[in-house]
């Protein structure tokens, strides 16, 4: 939620939320040495800007 608040976005739909969670899980399972906070920020930014 904080990641979306920084972009002044309203809450996302349940379907989008599930898709983003799956995306985050896929990324974290494929690379255990990532900075989780930064990765979530990148995924949310891509979602908000439509780059996904």
NORVENZI-V866599 format. One record per backbone hydrogen bond with DSSP energy under -0.5 kcal/mol. CO is the residue of the C=O (numbers start at 0). NH is the residue of the N-H. E is the energy in kcal/mol with one decimal. If there is no record, write none. Layout:
{{CO & NH & E} {CO & NH & E}}
This chain:
{{0 & 4 & -2.3} {1 & 5 & -1.7} {3 & 6 & -1.0} {3 & 8 & -1.9} {4 & 7 & -1.7} {12 & 16 & -2.5} {13 & 17 & -2.3} {14 & 18 & -2.1} {15 & 19 & -2.6} {16 & 20 & -2.4} {17 & 21 & -2.3} {18 & 22 & -2.2} {19 & 23 & -2.7} {20 & 24 & -2.6} {21 & 25 & -2.4} {22 & 26 & -2.3} {23 & 27 & -2.6} {24 & 28 & -2.2} {25 & 29 & -1.5} {26 & 30 & -1.1} {30 & 33 & -0.9} {33 & 35 & -1.0} {34 & 38 & -2.6} {35 & 39 & -2.6} {36 & 40 & -2.3} {37 & 41 & -2.4} {38 & 42 & -2.4} {39 & 43 & -2.7} {40 & 44 & -2.5} {41 & 45 & -2.5} {42 & 46 & -2.1} {43 & 47 & -3.0} {44 & 48 & -2.5} {45 & 49 & -0.6} {45 & 50 & -2.3} {45 & 51 & -1.0} {46 & 49 & -0.8}}
